[in-house]
Amino acid sequence: MDENYLQLFIDETSMTNRMVLGTLLPTKTWETLPHFFQTWLRNYTSGTLVYFITSLLWCFYVYYYKHNVYVPKEAIPSRKAILLQIYVAMKAMPIYTALPTVSEYMIENGWTKCFARISDVGWFSYTFYLCIYLVLVEFGIYWMHRELHDIKPLYKYLHATHHIYNKQNTLSPFAGLAFHPIDGILQAVPHVIALFLVPTHFSTHIALLFIEAIWTANIHDCVDGKIWPVMGAGYHTIHHTTYRHNYGHYTVWMDWMFGTLRDPSEEETKKM
């Protein structure tokens, strides 16, 4: 890529930095920072806001507005459990948000296959590339998640931090980002690897990384949406109780293909 085209990525990142940081923080706290650190601060601020807003709204809806409708009273997590999840997530947040910052740096320097504008490839190619990107991410996250269970040191020193939440009354939307920071990055890194394999729209890539925070909040609320083939909370709750099933991300397809799928409806049938 020539320097003029790469400047489009830098301009877009700079504009986003100004929009977010200029709205939320005093100008003197960030405008003198180097571009890379401005981007990290923007990602950290945005990630923190997305985490708290999404999780608070979803907790309010499930536990209070729809009290005893989706989740029985005895399955609502305690305030202590939620505060621990927030502590773990916020301790990791500065490191989590380094990943999109590094991916933006690589894109700005032309190391990836990213393109700046949808018009550069057209809507058909954009959609086609996006589908390939999502399949690669789905495949990558499935195997990364599975190996975090199968490789004992990875589980013991990284993933076990998240799996202390192993019952309905210890799971909540706030648990969605309550990982060891290296664990959280490993599970998100397929998003970055895909940038080197398939042409990807820059803004879509960044948006999908932040959608991760919304998605993980949703699948830790223990509310089964029953929308096939979505890997919703019903499936993911089983993962937290059996440890050997439902490693997938957005869909059940990888678990179905590799023999690790366990359906919530089968679990309900066994209880009857």
Backbone as CSV, one residue per row, in Angstrom:
resi,resn,N_x,N_y,N_z,CA_x,CA_y,CA_z,C_x,C_y,C_z
1,MET,0.835,-1.196,0.000,0.000,0.000,0.000,0.875,1.253,0.000
2,ASP,0.449,2.281,-0.732,1.234,3.506,-0.728,0.899,4.348,0.507
3,GLU,1.733,5.308,0.761,1.591,6.119,1.978,0.291,6.908,2.005
4,ASN,-0.184,7.340,0.840,-1.442,8.101,0.793,-2.616,7.246,1.242
5,TYR,-2.599,5.963,0.839,-3.695,5.082,1.250,-3.596,4.769,2.747
6,LEU,-2.401,4.510,3.231,-2.220,4.231,4.654,-2.645,5.416,5.515
7,GLN,-2.514,6.626,4.969,-2.917,7.815,5.708,-4.410,7.803,6.009
8,LEU,-5.192,7.098,5.162,-6.636,6.994,5.417,-6.905,6.293,6.750
9,PHE,-6.141,5.238,7.031,-6.302,4.534,8.310,-5.928,5.441,9.481
10,ILE,-4.817,6.148,9.328,-4.358,7.037,10.402,-5.371,8.154,10.641
11,ASP,-5.898,8.701,9.551,-6.896,9.768,9.682,-8.145,9.273,10.398
12,GLU,-8.570,8.057,10.058,-9.779,7.512,10.691,-9.539,7.251,12.175
13,THR,-8.386,6.679,12.507,-8.056,6.439,13.908,-7.971,7.750,14.683
14,SER,-7.324,8.747,14.090,-7.182,10.052,14.756,-8.544,10.695,14.994
15,MET,-9.439,10.584,14.008,-10.779,11.145,14.152,-11.535,10.455,15.294
16,THR,-11.424,9.117,15.349,-12.103,8.370,16.412,-11.524,8.732,17.772
17,ASN,-10.203,8.875,17.830,-9.564,9.286,19.090,-10.120,10.628,19.568
18,ARG,-10.216,11.576,18.647,-10.716,12.907,19.020,-12.179,12.840,19.457
19,MET,-12.974,12.055,18.759,-14.402,11.951,19.089,-14.601,11.384,20.489
20,VAL,-13.895,10.294,20.795,-14.087,9.617,22.089,-13.408,10.389,23.212
21,LEU,-12.107,10.642,23.049,-11.356,11.288,24.128,-11.786,12.732,24.325
22,GLY,-12.082,13.421,23.218,-12.521,14.810,23.334,-13.857,14.948,24.021
23,THR,-14.693,13.908,23.933,-16.005,13.926,24.580,-15.919,13.558,26.057
24,LEU,-15.014,12.622,26.379,-15.015,12.038,27.722,-13.934,12.567,28.659
25,LEU,-12.849,13.108,28.094,-11.723,13.503,28.941,-11.285,14.933,28.646
26,PRO,-10.722,15.616,29.630,-10.165,16.955,29.369,-9.065,16.871,28.305
27,THR,-9.044,17.831,27.404,-8.106,17.801,26.282,-6.658,17.686,26.730
28,LYS,-6.309,18.380,27.807,-4.905,18.416,28.249,-4.407,17.057,28.727
29,THR,-5.330,16.113,29.016,-4.907,14.800,29.520,-4.486,13.859,28.408
30,TRP,-4.813,14.178,27.143,-4.507,13.218,26.083,-3.906,13.812,24.807
31,GLU,-4.102,15.097,24.520,-3.715,15.614,23.209,-2.203,15.628,22.963
32,THR,-1.399,15.634,24.018,0.051,15.636,23.835,0.637,14.223,23.778
33,LEU,-0.192,13.215,23.984,0.286,11.835,23.932,0.610,11.438,22.502
34,PRO,1.584,10.550,22.291,1.827,10.010,20.950,0.571,9.295,20.429
35,HIS,0.450,9.209,19.113,-0.734,8.643,18.471,-1.061,7.249,19.017
36,PHE,-0.061,6.391,19.182,-0.288,5.022,19.658,-0.947,5.033,21.031
37,PHE,-0.476,5.886,21.930,-1.017,5.916,23.289,-2.384,6.596,23.340
38,GLN,-2.630,7.541,22.440,-3.981,8.088,22.316,-4.957,6.981,21.924
39,THR,-4.531,6.139,20.974,-5.388,5.036,20.524,-5.646,4.056,21.659
40,TRP,-4.591,3.728,22.425,-4.796,2.822,23.556,-5.751,3.431,24.582
41,LEU,-5.587,4.713,24.898,-6.450,5.371,25.875,-7.894,5.388,25.392
42,ARG,-8.080,5.624,24.104,-9.438,5.577,23.540,-10.039,4.175,23.660
43,ASN,-9.241,3.142,23.352,-9.741,1.772,23.452,-10.030,1.384,24.895
44,TYR,-9.160,1.819,25.808,-9.369,1.513,27.219,-10.635,2.194,27.738
45,THR,-10.797,3.464,27.407,-11.981,4.214,27.855,-13.251,3.617,27.255
46,SER,-13.224,3.340,25.963,-14.393,2.784,25.285,-14.710,1.388,25.805
47,GLY,-13.664,0.564,25.981,-13.884,-0.793,26.471,-14.504,-0.805,27.857
48,THR,-14.029,0.080,28.718,-14.576,0.167,30.074,-16.045,0.585,30.042
49,LEU,-16.361,1.579,29.219,-17.752,2.035,29.102,-18.659,0.941,28.561
50,VAL,-18.203,0.268,27.501,-19.010,-0.812,26.912,-19.254,-1.901,27.951
51,TYR,-18.222,-2.260,28.698,-18.348,-3.308,29.710,-19.378,-2.948,30.769
52,PHE,-19.271,-1.753,31.336,-20.176,-1.382,32.421,-21.595,-1.107,31.923
53,ILE,-21.726,-0.399,30.821,-23.069,-0.069,30.328,-23.817,-1.338,29.927
54,THR,-23.160,-2.194,29.138,-23.805,-3.430,28.685,-24.179,-4.319,29.868
55,SER,-23.230,-4.550,30.753,-23.468,-5.466,31.871,-24.512,-4.927,32.843
56,LEU,-24.446,-3.620,33.154,-25.429,-3.038,34.071,-26.839,-3.105,33.500
57,LEU,-26.986,-2.741,32.236,-28.314,-2.769,31.615,-28.872,-4.186,31.572
58,TRP,-27.994,-5.133,31.224,-28.471,-6.511,31.103,-28.803,-7.096,32.475
59,CYS,-27.993,-6.781,33.487,-28.306,-7.235,34.846,-29.623,-6.636,35.337
60,PHE,-29.817,-5.350,35.081,-31.060,-4.708,35.495,-32.262,-5.381,34.836
61,TYR,-32.127,-5.658,33.540,-33.252,-6.256,32.807,-33.551,-7.671,33.305
62,VAL,-32.515,-8.493,33.453,-32.720,-9.906,33.789,-33.027,-10.110,35.262
63,TYR,-32.302,-9.417,36.149,-32.417,-9.695,37.571,-33.467,-8.860,38.293
64,TYR,-33.795,-7.670,37.746,-34.719,-6.783,38.447,-36.004,-6.528,37.646
65,TYR,-35.870,-6.049,36.416,-37.066,-5.753,35.623,-37.859,-7.024,35.324
66,LYS,-37.132,-8.098,35.008,-37.767,-9.400,34.760,-37.454,-10.360,35.907
67,HIS,-37.582,-9.856,37.117,-37.233,-10.626,38.306,-37.993,-11.945,38.362
68,ASN,-37.239,-13.033,38.520,-37.808,-14.377,38.662,-38.531,-14.866,37.409
69,VAL,-38.282,-14.214,36.264,-38.888,-14.648,34.995,-37.904,-15.515,34.221
70,TYR,-36.738,-14.957,33.909,-35.731,-15.699,33.160,-34.807,-16.500,34.073
71,VAL,-34.516,-15.945,35.234,-33.580,-16.570,36.172,-34.276,-16.681,37.525
72,PRO,-34.369,-17.890,38.080,-34.998,-18.016,39.409,-34.203,-17.263,40.465
73,LYS,-34.908,-16.862,41.518,-34.305,-16.023,42.558,-33.019,-16.624,43.114
74,GLU,-33.016,-17.942,43.320,-31.844,-18.578,43.913,-30.645,-18.636,42.960
75,ALA,-30.886,-18.383,41.671,-29.795,-18.416,40.690,-29.197,-17.036,40.426
76,ILE,-29.758,-15.991,41.036,-29.210,-14.641,40.852,-27.900,-14.536,41.626
77,PRO,-26.812,-14.128,40.969,-25.522,-14.055,41.663,-25.529,-13.005,42.769
78,SER,-24.734,-13.247,43.788,-24.653,-12.306,44.903,-23.886,-11.055,44.480
79,ARG,-24.057,-9.989,45.268,-23.312,-8.756,45.007,-21.809,-9.012,45.126
80,LYS,-21.422,-9.874,46.064,-20.004,-10.195,46.247,-19.428,-10.853,44.998
81,ALA,-20.185,-11.797,44.400,-19.719,-12.483,43.190,-19.555,-11.494,42.040
82,ILE,-20.519,-10.581,41.893,-20.454,-9.594,40.812,-19.281,-8.641,41.010
83,LEU,-19.063,-8.201,42.248,-17.942,-7.294,42.514,-16.597,-7.963,42.227
84,LEU,-16.494,-9.257,42.510,-15.263,-9.985,42.189,-15.063,-10.044,40.677
85,GLN,-16.140,-10.275,39.932,-16.039,-10.312,38.469,-15.589,-8.957,37.917
86,ILE,-16.140,-7.889,38.470,-15.743,-6.544,38.035,-14.264,-6.300,38.344
87,TYR,-13.833,-6.713,39.530,-12.426,-6.531,39.911,-11.496,-7.249,38.941
88,VAL,-11.804,-8.505,38.613,-10.957,-9.285,37.702,-10.949,-8.656,36.310
89,ALA,-12.124,-8.248,35.840,-12.220,-7.660,34.501,-11.476,-6.339,34.409
90,MET,-11.629,-5.489,35.404,-10.999,-4.166,35.345,-9.485,-4.252,35.538
91,LYS,-9.032,-5.248,36.275,-7.592,-5.457,36.416,-6.976,-5.845,35.065
92,ALA,-7.765,-6.558,34.250,-7.271,-7.024,32.951,-7.507,-6.012,31.823
93,MET,-8.426,-5.066,32.016,-8.847,-4.179,30.930,-7.692,-3.429,30.252
94,PRO,-6.715,-2.902,30.996,-5.616,-2.200,30.311,-4.861,-3.085,29.323
95,ILE,-4.759,-4.386,29.650,-4.051,-5.309,28.763,-4.963,-5.768,27.634
96,TYR,-6.244,-6.041,27.944,-7.202,-6.385,26.882,-7.139,-5.367,25.750
97,THR,-7.197,-4.102,26.122,-7.343,-3.053,25.119,-6.044,-2.747,24.389
98,ALA,-4.954,-3.401,24.805,-3.718,-3.296,24.029,-3.853,-4.042,22.705
99,LEU,-4.709,-5.087,22.661,-4.830,-5.874,21.427,-5.384,-5.054,20.267
100,PRO,-6.546,-4.386,20.401,-7.001,-3.554,19.280,-6.043,-2.412,18.963
101,THR,-5.328,-1.936,19.977,-4.353,-0.867,19.737,-3.216,-1.358,18.849
102,VAL,-2.715,-2.556,19.138,-1.650,-3.140,18.321,-2.165,-3.472,16.923
103,SER,-3.393,-3.988,16.835,-3.937,-4.315,15.509,-4.100,-3.051,14.666
104,GLU,-4.514,-1.937,15.282,-4.621,-0.684,14.540,-3.245,-0.198,14.086
105,TYR,-2.240,-0.386,14.933,-0.874,0.006,14.558,-0.414,-0.786,13.334
106,MET,-0.669,-2.083,13.335,-0.255,-2.922,12.208,-0.998,-2.539,10.928
107,ILE,-2.282,-2.210,11.079,-3.080,-1.795,9.916,-2.551,-0.477,9.364
108,GLU,-2.288,0.470,10.241,-1.800,1.794,9.823,-0.453,1.718,9.105
109,ASN,0.311,0.657,9.399,1.616,0.491,8.772,1.589,-0.428,7.552
110,GLY,0.392,-0.873,7.180,0.249,-1.657,5.953,0.688,-3.097,6.053
111,TRP,0.698,-3.638,7.257,1.152,-5.019,7.440,0.048,-6.037,7.207
112,THR,-1.183,-5.612,7.111,-2.319,-6.530,6.990,-2.999,-6.357,5.629
113,LYS,-4.080,-7.115,5.441,-4.851,-7.028,4.192,-6.049,-6.080,4.326
114,CYS,-6.050,-5.233,5.355,-7.195,-4.349,5.594,-7.370,-3.330,4.465
115,PHE,-8.631,-2.979,4.247,-8.940,-1.869,3.340,-9.742,-0.826,4.106
116,ALA,-9.636,0.431,3.673,-10.177,1.552,4.445,-11.635,1.836,4.158
117,ARG,-12.053,1.637,2.894,-13.409,2.019,2.496,-14.104,0.845,1.818
118,ILE,-15.374,0.667,2.097,-16.128,-0.418,1.458,-16.158,-0.215,-0.055
119,SER,-16.180,1.032,-0.479,-16.206,1.327,-1.925,-14.940,0.839,-2.631
120,ASP,-13.859,0.586,-1.882,-12.633,0.081,-2.498,-12.816,-1.322,-3.067
121,VAL,-13.755,-2.090,-2.498,-13.949,-3.470,-2.966,-15.389,-3.724,-3.435
122,GLY,-16.342,-2.882,-2.998,-17.744,-3.086,-3.337,-18.455,-3.909,-2.275
123,TRP,-19.779,-3.776,-2.218,-20.557,-4.421,-1.164,-20.549,-5.940,-1.260
124,PHE,-20.537,-6.484,-2.485,-20.532,-7.946,-2.624,-19.248,-8.530,-2.046
125,SER,-18.102,-7.959,-2.443,-16.825,-8.461,-1.942,-16.691,-8.214,-0.443
126,TYR,-17.172,-7.053,0.016,-17.132,-6.766,1.449,-17.864,-7.852,2.229
127,THR,-19.066,-8.213,1.777,-19.868,-9.234,2.461,-19.185,-10.598,2.394
128,PHE,-18.644,-10.921,1.232,-17.951,-12.201,1.054,-16.742,-12.296,1.972
129,TYR,-15.935,-11.250,1.996,-14.748,-11.243,2.856,-15.134,-11.294,4.331
130,LEU,-16.207,-10.589,4.682,-16.652,-10.579,6.079,-17.066,-11.987,6.522
131,CYS,-17.754,-12.705,5.646,-18.165,-14.078,5.976,-16.946,-14.966,6.205
132,ILE,-15.933,-14.847,5.332,-14.710,-15.634,5.511,-14.029,-15.257,6.822
133,TYR,-13.955,-13.950,7.086,-13.348,-13.451,8.329,-14.039,-14.070,9.537
134,LEU,-15.363,-14.071,9.549,-16.112,-14.591,10.694,-15.923,-16.093,10.856
135,VAL,-15.823,-16.823,9.738,-15.566,-18.264,9.819,-14.183,-18.517,10.408
136,LEU,-13.191,-17.753,9.961,-11.837,-17.899,10.508,-11.811,-17.588,12.002
137,VAL,-12.511,-16.540,12.398,-12.571,-16.171,13.817,-13.263,-17.263,14.621
138,GLU,-14.359,-17.780,14.090,-15.095,-18.844,14.773,-14.211,-20.078,14.968
139,PHE,-13.507,-20.461,13.901,-12.611,-21.613,13.958,-11.469,-21.359,14.953
140,GLY,-10.872,-20.179,14.870,-9.737,-19.858,15.723,-10.098,-19.796,17.191
141,ILE,-11.223,-19.154,17.507,-11.622,-19.033,18.904,-12.017,-20.389,19.471
142,TYR,-12.680,-21.221,18.657,-13.043,-22.563,19.128,-11.797,-23.321,19.581
143,TRP,-10.777,-23.367,18.702,-9.597,-24.161,19.027,-8.749,-23.505,20.120
144,MET,-8.702,-22.189,20.134,-7.973,-21.517,21.209,-8.628,-21.827,22.549
145,HIS,-9.951,-21.722,22.600,-10.697,-21.983,23.832,-10.533,-23.443,24.254
146,ARG,-10.617,-24.334,23.275,-10.500,-25.760,23.592,-9.111,-26.091,24.130
147,GLU,-8.076,-25.528,23.518,-6.716,-25.800,23.996,-6.458,-25.190,25.364
148,LEU,-7.132,-24.094,25.682,-7.013,-23.515,27.030,-7.572,-24.461,28.090
149,HIS,-8.416,-25.388,27.670,-8.897,-26.436,28.563,-8.004,-27.676,28.507
150,ASP,-7.605,-28.068,27.291,-6.895,-29.341,27.121,-5.434,-29.280,27.555
151,ILE,-4.778,-28.140,27.389,-3.379,-28.010,27.809,-3.371,-27.588,29.277
152,LYS,-3.012,-28.511,30.142,-3.207,-28.329,31.581,-2.560,-27.064,32.156
153,PRO,-1.314,-26.727,31.784,-0.747,-25.484,32.346,-1.521,-24.231,31.924
154,LEU,-2.028,-24.227,30.670,-2.814,-23.083,30.214,-4.092,-22.955,31.034
155,TYR,-4.703,-24.106,31.311,-5.927,-24.054,32.119,-5.605,-23.616,33.545
156,LYS,-4.590,-24.222,34.134,-4.283,-23.962,35.547,-3.900,-22.503,35.789
157,TYR,-3.043,-21.960,34.917,-2.488,-20.628,35.180,-3.243,-19.494,34.484
158,LEU,-4.095,-19.828,33.512,-4.816,-18.784,32.785,-6.332,-18.962,32.876
159,HIS,-6.840,-20.033,32.280,-8.290,-20.129,32.069,-9.067,-20.434,33.352
160,ALA,-8.404,-21.049,34.331,-9.093,-21.362,35.593,-9.597,-20.104,36.282
161,THR,-8.971,-18.965,36.026,-9.434,-17.695,36.606,-10.886,-17.437,36.238
162,HIS,-11.259,-17.780,35.010,-12.626,-17.560,34.543,-13.565,-18.661,35.025
163,HIS,-13.059,-19.862,35.192,-13.934,-20.993,35.509,-14.209,-21.173,36.988
164,ILE,-13.833,-20.198,37.804,-14.340,-20.241,39.178,-15.838,-19.937,39.171
165,TYR,-16.326,-19.362,38.062,-17.760,-19.102,37.894,-18.349,-20.330,37.198
166,ASN,-18.822,-21.307,37.991,-19.201,-22.593,37.423,-20.618,-23.024,37.783
167,LYS,-21.405,-22.095,38.295,-22.805,-22.373,38.595,-23.638,-21.166,38.198
168,GLN,-24.940,-21.387,38.050,-25.815,-20.277,37.667,-25.699,-19.099,38.619
169,ASN,-25.608,-19.383,39.908,-25.606,-18.268,40.860,-24.230,-17.621,41.026
170,THR,-23.264,-18.037,40.204,-21.977,-17.335,40.190,-21.705,-16.708,38.823
171,LEU,-22.616,-16.915,37.864,-22.456,-16.342,36.530,-23.317,-15.099,36.395
172,SER,-22.771,-14.088,35.749,-23.536,-12.876,35.459,-22.926,-12.216,34.231
173,PRO,-23.613,-11.240,33.637,-23.014,-10.520,32.504,-21.641,-9.936,32.818
174,PHE,-21.381,-9.585,34.068,-20.072,-9.039,34.438,-18.957,-10.079,34.339
175,ALA,-19.324,-11.373,34.318,-18.315,-12.426,34.188,-17.777,-12.527,32.770
176,GLY,-18.442,-11.857,31.828,-18.063,-11.976,30.424,-16.639,-11.574,30.121
177,LEU,-16.077,-10.640,30.893,-14.690,-10.216,30.688,-13.806,-10.520,31.899
178,ALA,-14.299,-11.363,32.782,-13.531,-11.697,33.994,-12.572,-12.849,33.698
179,PHE,-11.497,-12.525,32.980,-10.476,-13.486,32.588,-9.107,-13.023,33.082
180,HIS,-8.188,-13.953,33.155,-6.785,-13.574,33.213,-6.495,-12.783,31.931
181,PRO,-5.767,-11.665,31.992,-5.610,-10.820,30.809,-5.003,-11.534,29.603
182,ILE,-4.049,-12.454,29.833,-3.443,-13.179,28.715,-4.468,-14.129,28.087
183,ASP,-5.295,-14.727,28.926,-6.383,-15.589,28.446,-7.321,-14.787,27.545
184,GLY,-7.722,-13.605,28.003,-8.619,-12.773,27.205,-8.029,-12.407,25.857
185,ILE,-6.728,-12.092,25.835,-6.075,-11.747,24.577,-5.977,-12.966,23.665
186,LEU,-5.619,-14.124,24.224,-5.504,-15.333,23.407,-6.824,-15.667,22.714
187,GLN,-7.939,-15.480,23.424,-9.228,-15.822,22.828,-9.689,-14.786,21.800
188,ALA,-9.115,-13.588,21.858,-9.474,-12.556,20.875,-8.488,-12.478,19.718
189,VAL,-7.319,-13.097,19.864,-6.265,-12.942,18.859,-6.650,-13.504,17.478
190,PRO,-7.576,-14.481,17.349,-7.988,-14.882,15.995,-8.537,-13.722,15.164
191,HIS,-9.125,-12.711,15.829,-9.580,-11.525,15.101,-8.414,-10.831,14.391
192,VAL,-7.254,-10.834,15.031,-6.080,-10.163,14.467,-5.399,-11.050,13.424
193,ILE,-5.281,-12.342,13.711,-4.670,-13.259,12.747,-5.427,-13.231,11.424
194,ALA,-6.759,-13.136,11.501,-7.575,-13.117,10.282,-7.239,-11.937,9.377
195,LEU,-6.746,-10.846,9.946,-6.406,-9.664,9.142,-5.287,-9.949,8.141
196,PHE,-4.458,-10.937,8.425,-3.348,-11.291,7.550,-3.763,-12.313,6.493
197,LEU,-4.981,-12.855,6.630,-5.416,-13.935,5.753,-6.505,-13.524,4.772
198,VAL,-7.293,-12.536,5.139,-8.424,-12.142,4.289,-8.572,-10.623,4.312
199,PRO,-8.868,-9.997,3.164,-9.118,-8.546,3.168,-10.271,-8.210,4.107
200,THR,-10.050,-7.242,4.971,-11.019,-6.907,6.015,-11.188,-5.402,6.098
201,HIS,-12.423,-4.973,6.238,-12.711,-3.548,6.388,-12.253,-3.087,7.765
202,PHE,-11.473,-2.038,7.802,-10.842,-1.551,9.035,-11.861,-1.295,10.145
203,SER,-12.853,-0.466,9.877,-13.825,-0.101,10.915,-14.633,-1.303,11.379
204,THR,-14.924,-2.224,10.460,-15.673,-3.429,10.826,-14.858,-4.284,11.785
205,HIS,-13.572,-4.412,11.534,-12.690,-5.182,12.421,-12.710,-4.604,13.840
206,ILE,-12.561,-3.295,13.966,-12.548,-2.666,15.290,-13.908,-2.822,15.965
207,ALA,-14.983,-2.645,15.194,-16.323,-2.797,15.761,-16.541,-4.215,16.284
208,LEU,-16.069,-5.210,15.541,-16.264,-6.600,15.964,-15.491,-6.910,17.236
209,LEU,-14.332,-6.298,17.412,-13.595,-6.504,18.656,-14.380,-5.978,19.854
210,PHE,-15.059,-4.847,19.681,-15.837,-4.303,20.792,-17.178,-5.026,20.958
211,ILE,-17.696,-5.577,19.873,-18.909,-6.393,19.979,-18.644,-7.627,20.842
212,GLU,-17.368,-8.065,20.875,-16.993,-9.183,21.751,-17.444,-8.923,23.189
213,ALA,-17.243,-7.713,23.668,-17.600,-7.382,25.056,-19.104,-7.498,25.273
214,ILE,-19.882,-7.061,24.281,-21.337,-7.156,24.379,-21.772,-8.617,24.323
215,TRP,-21.159,-9.364,23.412,-21.525,-10.765,23.231,-21.202,-11.586,24.478
216,THR,-20.016,-11.380,25.040,-19.646,-12.176,26.205,-20.526,-11.852,27.416
217,ALA,-20.987,-10.619,27.521,-21.936,-10.291,28.588,-23.221,-11.089,28.406
218,ASN,-23.676,-11.179,27.179,-24.920,-11.874,26.886,-24.854,-13.361,27.193
219,ILE,-23.748,-14.021,26.858,-23.701,-15.483,27.021,-23.374,-15.912,28.449
220,HIS,-23.179,-14.962,29.349,-22.937,-15.315,30.742,-24.123,-14.972,31.650
221,ASP,-25.290,-14.714,31.052,-26.443,-14.334,31.875,-27.348,-15.504,32.229
222,CYS,-27.005,-16.708,31.721,-27.768,-17.942,31.998,-29.171,-17.937,31.400
223,VAL,-29.472,-17.010,30.506,-30.789,-16.949,29.864,-30.679,-17.576,28.478
224,ASP,-31.380,-18.667,28.257,-31.287,-19.387,26.990,-32.216,-18.758,25.964
225,GLY,-31.629,-18.101,24.958,-32.432,-17.467,23.921,-33.032,-18.435,22.926
226,LYS,-32.472,-19.652,22.828,-32.986,-20.714,21.948,-33.130,-20.250,20.509
227,ILE,-32.050,-19.671,19.984,-32.032,-19.244,18.582,-30.942,-20.040,17.877
228,TRP,-31.311,-21.105,17.198,-30.325,-21.938,16.494,-29.834,-21.203,15.261
229,PRO,-28.533,-21.253,14.922,-27.427,-21.989,15.549,-26.581,-21.118,16.475
230,VAL,-27.187,-20.135,17.121,-26.441,-19.216,17.967,-25.954,-19.930,19.232
231,MET,-24.685,-19.715,19.564,-24.104,-20.255,20.787,-24.457,-19.306,21.941
232,GLY,-25.697,-19.411,22.385,-26.188,-18.499,23.403,-25.846,-18.953,24.814
233,ALA,-26.470,-18.287,25.787,-26.151,-18.531,27.195,-26.524,-19.947,27.635
234,GLY,-27.559,-20.524,27.019,-27.931,-21.888,27.377,-26.790,-22.856,27.133
235,TYR,-26.157,-22.729,25.981,-25.005,-23.566,25.652,-23.803,-23.221,26.534
236,HIS,-23.589,-21.931,26.736,-22.373,-21.526,27.443,-22.458,-21.848,28.935
237,THR,-23.658,-21.852,29.491,-23.807,-22.266,30.887,-23.396,-23.724,31.052
238,ILE,-23.754,-24.565,30.066,-23.318,-25.971,30.089,-21.799,-26.050,30.062
239,HIS,-21.173,-25.180,29.262,-19.711,-25.164,29.212,-19.122,-24.891,30.597
240,HIS,-19.735,-23.996,31.338,-19.213,-23.648,32.661,-19.479,-24.731,33.700
241,THR,-20.381,-25.647,33.417,-20.682,-26.698,34.388,-20.043,-28.035,34.030
242,THR,-19.772,-28.290,32.728,-19.137,-29.560,32.340,-17.670,-29.397,31.978
243,TYR,-17.270,-28.205,31.570,-15.885,-27.883,31.205,-15.427,-28.549,29.897
244,ARG,-16.215,-29.445,29.303,-15.759,-30.222,28.158,-16.645,-30.052,26.930
245,HIS,-17.566,-29.135,26.961,-18.506,-28.972,25.858,-18.671,-27.493,25.508
246,ASN,-19.170,-27.280,24.279,-19.602,-25.936,23.852,-18.503,-24.882,23.997
247,TYR,-17.415,-25.120,23.252,-16.290,-24.185,23.246,-16.496,-23.050,22.245
248,GLY,-17.524,-23.143,21.420,-17.701,-22.217,20.302,-17.956,-20.787,20.737
249,HIS,-18.036,-19.931,19.725,-18.124,-18.502,19.988,-19.517,-17.970,19.652
250,TYR,-19.733,-17.610,18.394,-21.041,-17.087,17.996,-22.035,-18.196,17.643
251,THR,-21.532,-19.322,17.152,-22.425,-20.387,16.681,-22.008,-21.732,17.261
252,VAL,-22.871,-22.741,17.050,-22.605,-24.098,17.540,-21.894,-24.950,16.495
253,TRP,-21.622,-24.395,15.322,-21.134,-25.210,14.217,-19.821,-25.898,14.497
254,MET,-18.854,-25.216,15.083,-17.559,-25.837,15.336,-17.686,-26.975,16.345
255,ASP,-18.493,-26.785,17.386,-18.714,-27.870,18.345,-19.405,-29.046,17.675
256,TRP,-20.336,-28.765,16.778,-21.010,-29.841,16.044,-20.020,-30.591,15.160
257,MET,-19.170,-29.860,14.459,-18.194,-30.480,13.552,-17.169,-31.319,14.300
258,PHE,-16.747,-30.868,15.489,-15.654,-31.527,16.198,-16.117,-32.343,17.405
259,GLY,-17.440,-32.568,17.512,-17.967,-33.520,18.481,-17.999,-33.078,19.921
260,THR,-18.076,-31.762,20.175,-18.103,-31.282,21.562,-19.409,-30.566,21.910
261,LEU,-20.407,-30.718,21.069,-21.670,-30.003,21.288,-22.549,-30.728,22.294
262,ARG,-23.106,-29.969,23.223,-24.141,-30.495,24.120,-25.278,-29.501,24.124
263,ASP,-26.462,-29.970,23.760,-27.622,-29.101,23.570,-28.358,-28.891,24.894
264,PRO,-28.730,-27.639,25.219,-29.480,-27.377,26.459,-30.796,-28.133,26.531
265,SER,-31.445,-28.357,25.393,-32.726,-29.066,25.405,-32.534,-30.515,25.869
266,GLU,-31.376,-31.106,25.555,-31.098,-32.459,26.017,-30.913,-32.496,27.529
267,GLU,-30.299,-31.435,28.062,-30.108,-31.334,29.500,-31.444,-31.228,30.225
268,GLU,-32.384,-30.450,29.633,-33.703,-30.299,30.242,-34.446,-31.612,30.229
269,THR,-34.285,-32.394,29.138,-34.963,-33.691,29.030,-34.457,-34.657,30.097
270,LYS,-33.140,-34.622,30.366,-32.550,-35.516,31.369,-33.079,-35.205,32.767
271,LYS,-33.384,-33.926,33.029,-33.845,-33.523,34.364,-35.296,-33.914,34.614
272,MET,-36.035,-34.147,33.527,-37.467,-34.442,33.659,-37.710,-35.895,34.100
